[in-house]
Amino acid sequence: MQPINCLLIDDDEDDRDFFAIVLDGCGQPYNLIAASSGANGLGLLKSADSVPDYIFLDLNMPLLSGKECLERIRKMVHLQQVPVIIYSTSSYFKDIEDTRQLGATFFLTKSADIDTLSRILCDIFNGEQLPFVLS
């Protein structure tokens, strides 16, 4: 089985560590690359040689917000088919609608429940039909 290549763009180190634990619970091989800012994440994505299978993107980051980052990702031709999953503590309707219009694939609200998040990630990786908002 091929490993799933994920890029997580999140400025919070604890959230990045937690995400790796959640991926471990999914039971599928994976490669996780984590970027601590939107600028770092975009730098990793500029090369067409390193296209991840999935991009997980926090909204609330300094300097370059998740929405700005998403907008730039969707302008990169080599990334247009890559699912971008917003991974945020926000559950505001405006954030959900804005990211939908900017081309996000899913909006996943962060939770401290490892089992729930692992199940959701497994569903995403298995190509399940899911609603836009996941929690």
Secondary structure, DSSP 8 states (H G I E B T S, - for coil): ---EEEEEE-S-HHHHHHHHHHHHTTTS-EEEEEESSHHHHHHHHSSTT---SEEEE-S--SSS-HHHHHHHHHH-GGGTTS-EEEEES---HHHHHHHHHHT-SEEEE--S-HHHHHHHHHHHHTT----SEE-
